[in-house]
Amino acid sequence: MPEPVRNWVIENMPNLESVNIGMGVHFIQEDNPNLIGKRIKKFVLKLED
C-alpha cells in the first residue's frame, strides 16, 4: 500500500488497529503467518471483553 494511502487510512479510521508485519513478497499472509495470526487473535480477544 502506498505510504500516503496508509497514512490516510490510519488517520481517518478511528477503530483501526494498525500493525507493521514487515515486508511482503507476494502474498503477505504467507510471508508472516504467525505474526498475523497472533495479532488477529489479540484483536478478537479484545472484542470479547
CHARMM internal coordinates of N, CA and C (Angstrom, degrees):
IC EDIT
DIST 1 N 1 CA 1.4378
DIST 1 CA 1 C 1.5280
ANGL 1 N 1 CA 1 C 107.23
DIST 1 C 2 N 1.2945
ANGL 1 CA 1 C 2 N 117.67
DIHE 1 N 1 CA 1 C 2 N 131.39
DIST 2 N 2 CA 1.4712
ANGL 1 C 2 N 2 CA 119.52
DIHE 1 CA 1 C 2 N 2 CA 178.10
DIST 2 CA 2 C 1.5371
ANGL 2 N 2 CA 2 C 111.05
DIHE 1 C 2 N 2 CA 2 C -60.37
DIST 2 C 3 N 1.3074
ANGL 2 CA 2 C 3 N 115.52
DIHE 2 N 2 CA 2 C 3 N 143.78
DIST 3 N 3 CA 1.4660
ANGL 2 C 3 N 3 CA 120.60
DIHE 2 CA 2 C 3 N 3 CA -176.09
DIST 3 CA 3 C 1.5270
ANGL 3 N 3 CA 3 C 113.56
DIHE 2 C 3 N 3 CA 3 C -55.33
DIST 3 C 4 N 1.3502
ANGL 3 CA 3 C 4 N 119.94
DIHE 3 N 3 CA 3 C 4 N -43.54
DIST 4 N 4 CA 1.4766
ANGL 3 C 4 N 4 CA 118.46
DIHE 3 CA 3 C 4 N 4 CA 179.00
DIST 4 CA 4 C 1.5341
ANGL 4 N 4 CA 4 C 112.92
DIHE 3 C 4 N 4 CA 4 C -61.94
DIST 4 C 5 N 1.3183
ANGL 4 CA 4 C 5 N 116.98
DIHE 4 N 4 CA 4 C 5 N -35.64
DIST 5 N 5 CA 1.4645
ANGL 4 C 5 N 5 CA 120.55
DIHE 4 CA 4 C 5 N 5 CA 178.06
DIST 5 CA 5 C 1.5228
ANGL 5 N 5 CA 5 C 109.69
DIHE 4 C 5 N 5 CA 5 C -68.34
DIST 5 C 6 N 1.3364
ANGL 5 CA 5 C 6 N 116.36
DIHE 5 N 5 CA 5 C 6 N -46.31
DIST 6 N 6 CA 1.4624
ANGL 5 C 6 N 6 CA 120.64
DIHE 5 CA 5 C 6 N 6 CA 177.89
DIST 6 CA 6 C 1.5254
ANGL 6 N 6 CA 6 C 110.60
DIHE 5 C 6 N 6 CA 6 C -56.40
DIST 6 C 7 N 1.3144
ANGL 6 CA 6 C 7 N 116.86
DIHE 6 N 6 CA 6 C 7 N -47.26
DIST 7 N 7 CA 1.4650
ANGL 6 C 7 N 7 CA 120.70
DIHE 6 CA 6 C 7 N 7 CA -178.90
DIST 7 CA 7 C 1.5216
ANGL 7 N 7 CA 7 C 111.25
DIHE 6 C 7 N 7 CA 7 C -61.56
DIST 7 C 8 N 1.3419
ANGL 7 CA 7 C 8 N 116.95
DIHE 7 N 7 CA 7 C 8 N -40.97
DIST 8 N 8 CA 1.4622
ANGL 7 C 8 N 8 CA 120.17
DIHE 7 CA 7 C 8 N 8 CA 179.25
DIST 8 CA 8 C 1.5250
ANGL 8 N 8 CA 8 C 110.41
DIHE 7 C 8 N 8 CA 8 C -62.97
DIST 8 C 9 N 1.3154
ANGL 8 CA 8 C 9 N 116.36
DIHE 8 N 8 CA 8 C 9 N -45.07
DIST 9 N 9 CA 1.4662
ANGL 8 C 9 N 9 CA 120.63
DIHE 8 CA 8 C 9 N 9 CA -179.56
DIST 9 CA 9 C 1.5242
ANGL 9 N 9 CA 9 C 110.26
DIHE 8 C 9 N 9 CA 9 C -60.60
DIST 9 C 10 N 1.3201
ANGL 9 CA 9 C 10 N 117.39
DIHE 9 N 9 CA 9 C 10 N -47.99
DIST 10 N 10 CA 1.4692
ANGL 9 C 10 N 10 CA 121.75
DIHE 9 CA 9 C 10 N 10 CA -179.31
DIST 10 CA 10 C 1.5260
ANGL 10 N 10 CA 10 C 110.72
DIHE 9 C 10 N 10 CA 10 C -60.13
DIST 10 C 11 N 1.3158
ANGL 10 CA 10 C 11 N 117.25
DIHE 10 N 10 CA 10 C 11 N -40.91
DIST 11 N 11 CA 1.4607
ANGL 10 C 11 N 11 CA 121.38
DIHE 10 CA 10 C 11 N 11 CA -176.50
DIST 11 CA 11 C 1.5281
ANGL 11 N 11 CA 11 C 113.26
DIHE 10 C 11 N 11 CA 11 C -77.22
DIST 11 C 12 N 1.3245
ANGL 11 CA 11 C 12 N 118.38
DIHE 11 N 11 CA 11 C 12 N -23.79
DIST 12 N 12 CA 1.4616
ANGL 11 C 12 N 12 CA 120.89
DIHE 11 CA 11 C 12 N 12 CA -171.52
DIST 12 CA 12 C 1.5285
ANGL 12 N 12 CA 12 C 115.28
DIHE 11 C 12 N 12 CA 12 C -113.03
DIST 12 C 13 N 1.2910
ANGL 12 CA 12 C 13 N 118.12
DIHE 12 N 12 CA 12 C 13 N 1.76
DIST 13 N 13 CA 1.4686
ANGL 12 C 13 N 13 CA 121.47
DIHE 12 CA 12 C 13 N 13 CA 177.58
DIST 13 CA 13 C 1.5258
ANGL 13 N 13 CA 13 C 107.90
DIHE 12 C 13 N 13 CA 13 C -118.73
DIST 13 C 14 N 1.3356
ANGL 13 CA 13 C 14 N 117.33
DIHE 13 N 13 CA 13 C 14 N 93.74
DIST 14 N 14 CA 1.4626
ANGL 13 C 14 N 14 CA 121.00
DIHE 13 CA 13 C 14 N 14 CA -169.24
DIST 14 CA 14 C 1.5287
ANGL 14 N 14 CA 14 C 115.04
DIHE 13 C 14 N 14 CA 14 C -61.84
DIST 14 C 15 N 1.3085
ANGL 14 CA 14 C 15 N 119.59
DIHE 14 N 14 CA 14 C 15 N -27.62
DIST 15 N 15 CA 1.4662
ANGL 14 C 15 N 15 CA 120.80
DIHE 14 CA 14 C 15 N 15 CA -177.54
DIST 15 CA 15 C 1.5218
ANGL 15 N 15 CA 15 C 112.58
DIHE 14 C 15 N 15 CA 15 C -98.69
DIST 15 C 16 N 1.3098
ANGL 15 CA 15 C 16 N 116.80
DIHE 15 N 15 CA 15 C 16 N 9.77
DIST 16 N 16 CA 1.4580
ANGL 15 C 16 N 16 CA 121.63
DIHE 15 CA 15 C 16 N 16 CA -179.78
DIST 16 CA 16 C 1.5211
ANGL 16 N 16 CA 16 C 110.65
DIHE 15 C 16 N 16 CA 16 C -76.17
DIST 16 C 17 N 1.3069
ANGL 16 CA 16 C 17 N 116.44
DIHE 16 N 16 CA 16 C 17 N 137.69
DIST 17 N 17 CA 1.4632
ANGL 16 C 17 N 17 CA 121.54
DIHE 16 CA 16 C 17 N 17 CA 172.11
DIST 17 CA 17 C 1.5206
ANGL 17 N 17 CA 17 C 106.90
DIHE 16 C 17 N 17 CA 17 C -113.11
DIST 17 C 18 N 1.3026
ANGL 17 CA 17 C 18 N 116.80
DIHE 17 N 17 CA 17 C 18 N 112.18
DIST 18 N 18 CA 1.4558
ANGL 17 C 18 N 18 CA 122.69
DIHE 17 CA 17 C 18 N 18 CA -175.79
DIST 18 CA 18 C 1.5266
ANGL 18 N 18 CA 18 C 110.44
DIHE 17 C 18 N 18 CA 18 C -95.88
DIST 18 C 19 N 1.3376
ANGL 18 CA 18 C 19 N 116.24
DIHE 18 N 18 CA 18 C 19 N 134.09
DIST 19 N 19 CA 1.4556
ANGL 18 C 19 N 19 CA 121.72
DIHE 18 CA 18 C 19 N 19 CA -179.29
DIST 19 CA 19 C 1.5184
ANGL 19 N 19 CA 19 C 108.81
DIHE 18 C 19 N 19 CA 19 C -134.36
DIST 19 C 20 N 1.3191
ANGL 19 CA 19 C 20 N 117.07
DIHE 19 N 19 CA 19 C 20 N 130.41
DIST 20 N 20 CA 1.4624
ANGL 19 C 20 N 20 CA 120.87
DIHE 19 CA 19 C 20 N 20 CA 175.15
DIST 20 CA 20 C 1.5206
ANGL 20 N 20 CA 20 C 107.69
DIHE 19 C 20 N 20 CA 20 C -83.94
DIST 20 C 21 N 1.3321
ANGL 20 CA 20 C 21 N 116.50
DIHE 20 N 20 CA 20 C 21 N 116.53
DIST 21 N 21 CA 1.4634
ANGL 20 C 21 N 21 CA 120.27
DIHE 20 CA 20 C 21 N 21 CA -178.75
DIST 21 CA 21 C 1.5202
ANGL 21 N 21 CA 21 C 112.10
DIHE 20 C 21 N 21 CA 21 C -106.90
DIST 21 C 22 N 1.3150
ANGL 21 CA 21 C 22 N 116.34
DIHE 21 N 21 CA 21 C 22 N 12.83
DIST 22 N 22 CA 1.4601
ANGL 21 C 22 N 22 CA 120.39
DIHE 21 CA 21 C 22 N 22 CA 177.06
DIST 22 CA 22 C 1.5217
ANGL 22 N 22 CA 22 C 112.34
DIHE 21 C 22 N 22 CA 22 C 90.66
DIST 22 C 23 N 1.3052
ANGL 22 CA 22 C 23 N 114.11
DIHE 22 N 22 CA 22 C 23 N -177.57
DIST 23 N 23 CA 1.4632
ANGL 22 C 23 N 23 CA 121.03
DIHE 22 CA 22 C 23 N 23 CA -178.46
DIST 23 CA 23 C 1.5244
ANGL 23 N 23 CA 23 C 110.44
DIHE 22 C 23 N 23 CA 23 C -74.73
DIST 23 C 24 N 1.3074
ANGL 23 CA 23 C 24 N 115.35
DIHE 23 N 23 CA 23 C 24 N 144.36
DIST 24 N 24 CA 1.4558
ANGL 23 C 24 N 24 CA 121.11
DIHE 23 CA 23 C 24 N 24 CA 175.70
DIST 24 CA 24 C 1.5168
ANGL 24 N 24 CA 24 C 109.70
DIHE 23 C 24 N 24 CA 24 C -115.06
DIST 24 C 25 N 1.3118
ANGL 24 CA 24 C 25 N 115.36
DIHE 24 N 24 CA 24 C 25 N 150.49
DIST 25 N 25 CA 1.4590
ANGL 24 C 25 N 25 CA 120.14
DIHE 24 CA 24 C 25 N 25 CA 179.32
DIST 25 CA 25 C 1.5238
ANGL 25 N 25 CA 25 C 110.44
DIHE 24 C 25 N 25 CA 25 C -96.55
DIST 25 C 26 N 1.3339
ANGL 25 CA 25 C 26 N 116.34
DIHE 25 N 25 CA 25 C 26 N -54.14
DIST 26 N 26 CA 1.4604
ANGL 25 C 26 N 26 CA 119.61
DIHE 25 CA 25 C 26 N 26 CA -178.40
DIST 26 CA 26 C 1.5224
ANGL 26 N 26 CA 26 C 110.18
DIHE 25 C 26 N 26 CA 26 C -137.24
DIST 26 C 27 N 1.3145
ANGL 26 CA 26 C 27 N 116.94
DIHE 26 N 26 CA 26 C 27 N -67.42
DIST 27 N 27 CA 1.4597
ANGL 26 C 27 N 27 CA 121.53
DIHE 26 CA 26 C 27 N 27 CA 175.78
DIST 27 CA 27 C 1.5216
ANGL 27 N 27 CA 27 C 107.65
DIHE 26 C 27 N 27 CA 27 C -105.16
DIST 27 C 28 N 1.3279
ANGL 27 CA 27 C 28 N 116.10
DIHE 27 N 27 CA 27 C 28 N 106.94
DIST 28 N 28 CA 1.4613
ANGL 27 C 28 N 28 CA 121.26
DIHE 27 CA 27 C 28 N 28 CA -172.76
DIST 28 CA 28 C 1.5286
ANGL 28 N 28 CA 28 C 111.88
DIHE 27 C 28 N 28 CA 28 C -58.02
DIST 28 C 29 N 1.3321
ANGL 28 CA 28 C 29 N 117.94
DIHE 28 N 28 CA 28 C 29 N -34.26
DIST 29 N 29 CA 1.4599
ANGL 28 C 29 N 29 CA 120.27
DIHE 28 CA 28 C 29 N 29 CA -179.47
DIST 29 CA 29 C 1.5246
ANGL 29 N 29 CA 29 C 111.93
DIHE 28 C 29 N 29 CA 29 C -67.75
DIST 29 C 30 N 1.3210
ANGL 29 CA 29 C 30 N 117.95
DIHE 29 N 29 CA 29 C 30 N -20.35
DIST 30 N 30 CA 1.4621
ANGL 29 C 30 N 30 CA 120.64
DIHE 29 CA 29 C 30 N 30 CA 177.24
DIST 30 CA 30 C 1.5305
ANGL 30 N 30 CA 30 C 111.97
DIHE 29 C 30 N 30 CA 30 C -89.58
DIST 30 C 31 N 1.3217
ANGL 30 CA 30 C 31 N 116.78
DIHE 30 N 30 CA 30 C 31 N -19.40
DIST 31 N 31 CA 1.4617
ANGL 30 C 31 N 31 CA 120.90
DIHE 30 CA 30 C 31 N 31 CA -178.45
DIST 31 CA 31 C 1.5260
ANGL 31 N 31 CA 31 C 112.19
DIHE 30 C 31 N 31 CA 31 C -80.04
DIST 31 C 32 N 1.3159
ANGL 31 CA 31 C 32 N 117.88
DIHE 31 N 31 CA 31 C 32 N -30.89
DIST 32 N 32 CA 1.4647
ANGL 31 C 32 N 32 CA 120.72
DIHE 31 CA 31 C 32 N 32 CA -179.33
DIST 32 CA 32 C 1.5313
ANGL 32 N 32 CA 32 C 110.20
DIHE 31 C 32 N 32 CA 32 C -146.54
DIST 32 C 33 N 1.3301
ANGL 32 CA 32 C 33 N 117.96
DIHE 32 N 32 CA 32 C 33 N 60.38
DIST 33 N 33 CA 1.4685
ANGL 32 C 33 N 33 CA 120.16
DIHE 32 CA 32 C 33 N 33 CA -174.57
DIST 33 CA 33 C 1.5270
ANGL 33 N 33 CA 33 C 114.23
DIHE 32 C 33 N 33 CA 33 C -65.11
DIST 33 C 34 N 1.3261
ANGL 33 CA 33 C 34 N 118.30
DIHE 33 N 33 CA 33 C 34 N -34.70
DIST 34 N 34 CA 1.4638
ANGL 33 C 34 N 34 CA 120.13
DIHE 33 CA 33 C 34 N 34 CA -177.82
DIST 34 CA 34 C 1.5188
ANGL 34 N 34 CA 34 C 112.12
DIHE 33 C 34 N 34 CA 34 C -65.78
DIST 34 C 35 N 1.3284
ANGL 34 CA 34 C 35 N 116.89
DIHE 34 N 34 CA 34 C 35 N -45.53
DIST 35 N 35 CA 1.4617
ANGL 34 C 35 N 35 CA 120.01
DIHE 34 CA 34 C 35 N 35 CA 179.55
DIST 35 CA 35 C 1.5262
ANGL 35 N 35 CA 35 C 110.41
DIHE 34 C 35 N 35 CA 35 C -65.28
DIST 35 C 36 N 1.3105
ANGL 35 CA 35 C 36 N 117.37
DIHE 35 N 35 CA 35 C 36 N -42.34
DIST 36 N 36 CA 1.4665
ANGL 35 C 36 N 36 CA 120.47
DIHE 35 CA 35 C 36 N 36 CA 179.45
DIST 36 CA 36 C 1.5274
ANGL 36 N 36 CA 36 C 109.62
DIHE 35 C 36 N 36 CA 36 C -61.30
DIST 36 C 37 N 1.3218
ANGL 36 CA 36 C 37 N 117.14
DIHE 36 N 36 CA 36 C 37 N -46.36
DIST 37 N 37 CA 1.4607
ANGL 36 C 37 N 37 CA 120.77
DIHE 36 CA 36 C 37 N 37 CA 179.21
DIST 37 CA 37 C 1.5133
ANGL 37 N 37 CA 37 C 112.34
DIHE 36 C 37 N 37 CA 37 C -60.31
DIST 37 C 38 N 1.3238
ANGL 37 CA 37 C 38 N 117.61
DIHE 37 N 37 CA 37 C 38 N -42.68
DIST 38 N 38 CA 1.4653
ANGL 37 C 38 N 38 CA 121.64
DIHE 37 CA 37 C 38 N 38 CA 179.28
DIST 38 CA 38 C 1.5198
ANGL 38 N 38 CA 38 C 111.10
DIHE 37 C 38 N 38 CA 38 C -63.25
DIST 38 C 39 N 1.3329
ANGL 38 CA 38 C 39 N 116.25
DIHE 38 N 38 CA 38 C 39 N -42.39
DIST 39 N 39 CA 1.4729
ANGL 38 C 39 N 39 CA 119.34
DIHE 38 CA 38 C 39 N 39 CA -178.32
DIST 39 CA 39 C 1.5191
ANGL 39 N 39 CA 39 C 111.99
DIHE 38 C 39 N 39 CA 39 C -70.14
DIST 39 C 40 N 1.3391
ANGL 39 CA 39 C 40 N 117.45
DIHE 39 N 39 CA 39 C 40 N -36.12
DIST 40 N 40 CA 1.4630
ANGL 39 C 40 N 40 CA 120.23
DIHE 39 CA 39 C 40 N 40 CA 176.41
DIST 40 CA 40 C 1.5280
ANGL 40 N 40 CA 40 C 109.53
DIHE 39 C 40 N 40 CA 40 C -65.74
DIST 40 C 41 N 1.3242
ANGL 40 CA 40 C 41 N 117.18
DIHE 40 N 40 CA 40 C 41 N -43.34
DIST 41 N 41 CA 1.4580
ANGL 40 C 41 N 41 CA 121.11
DIHE 40 CA 40 C 41 N 41 CA 178.57
DIST 41 CA 41 C 1.5342
ANGL 41 N 41 CA 41 C 110.45
DIHE 40 C 41 N 41 CA 41 C -59.34
DIST 41 C 42 N 1.3299
ANGL 41 CA 41 C 42 N 116.45
DIHE 41 N 41 CA 41 C 42 N -46.21
DIST 42 N 42 CA 1.4623
ANGL 41 C 42 N 42 CA 121.18
DIHE 41 CA 41 C 42 N 42 CA 179.74
DIST 42 CA 42 C 1.5295
ANGL 42 N 42 CA 42 C 110.43
DIHE 41 C 42 N 42 CA 42 C -60.08
DIST 42 C 43 N 1.3279
ANGL 42 CA 42 C 43 N 117.16
DIHE 42 N 42 CA 42 C 43 N -41.78
DIST 43 N 43 CA 1.4620
ANGL 42 C 43 N 43 CA 122.16
DIHE 42 CA 42 C 43 N 43 CA 179.70
DIST 43 CA 43 C 1.5332
ANGL 43 N 43 CA 43 C 110.73
DIHE 42 C 43 N 43 CA 43 C -64.21
DIST 43 C 44 N 1.3267
ANGL 43 CA 43 C 44 N 116.35
DIHE 43 N 43 CA 43 C 44 N -47.10
DIST 44 N 44 CA 1.4629
ANGL 43 C 44 N 44 CA 120.94
DIHE 43 CA 43 C 44 N 44 CA -178.84
DIST 44 CA 44 C 1.5402
ANGL 44 N 44 CA 44 C 111.04
DIHE 43 C 44 N 44 CA 44 C -63.03
DIST 44 C 45 N 1.3233
ANGL 44 CA 44 C 45 N 116.58
DIHE 44 N 44 CA 44 C 45 N -42.56
DIST 45 N 45 CA 1.4621
ANGL 44 C 45 N 45 CA 119.96
DIHE 44 CA 44 C 45 N 45 CA 179.59
DIST 45 CA 45 C 1.5306
ANGL 45 N 45 CA 45 C 111.24
DIHE 44 C 45 N 45 CA 45 C -62.11
DIST 45 C 46 N 1.3286
ANGL 45 CA 45 C 46 N 117.71
DIHE 45 N 45 CA 45 C 46 N -34.95
DIST 46 N 46 CA 1.4667
ANGL 45 C 46 N 46 CA 120.87
DIHE 45 CA 45 C 46 N 46 CA 177.08
DIST 46 CA 46 C 1.5224
ANGL 46 N 46 CA 46 C 110.85
DIHE 45 C 46 N 46 CA 46 C -66.26
DIST 46 C 47 N 1.3322
ANGL 46 CA 46 C 47 N 117.64
DIHE 46 N 46 CA 46 C 47 N -30.51
DIST 47 N 47 CA 1.4650
ANGL 46 C 47 N 47 CA 120.85
DIHE 46 CA 46 C 47 N 47 CA 179.34
DIST 47 CA 47 C 1.5251
ANGL 47 N 47 CA 47 C 111.47
DIHE 46 C 47 N 47 CA 47 C -68.48
DIST 47 C 48 N 1.3266
ANGL 47 CA 47 C 48 N 115.81
DIHE 47 N 47 CA 47 C 48 N -28.30
DIST 48 N 48 CA 1.4557
ANGL 47 C 48 N 48 CA 120.64
DIHE 47 CA 47 C 48 N 48 CA -177.70
DIST 48 CA 48 C 1.5219
ANGL 48 N 48 CA 48 C 113.09
DIHE 47 C 48 N 48 CA 48 C -77.93
DIST 48 C 49 N 1.3306
ANGL 48 CA 48 C 49 N 118.20
DIHE 48 N 48 CA 48 C 49 N -14.96
DIST 49 N 49 CA 1.4750
ANGL 48 C 49 N 49 CA 121.04
DIHE 48 CA 48 C 49 N 49 CA -179.71
DIST 49 CA 49 C 1.5037
ANGL 49 N 49 CA 49 C 111.63
DIHE 48 C 49 N 49 CA 49 C -73.56
END
COOR INIT
IC SEED 1 N 1 CA 1 C
IC BUILD
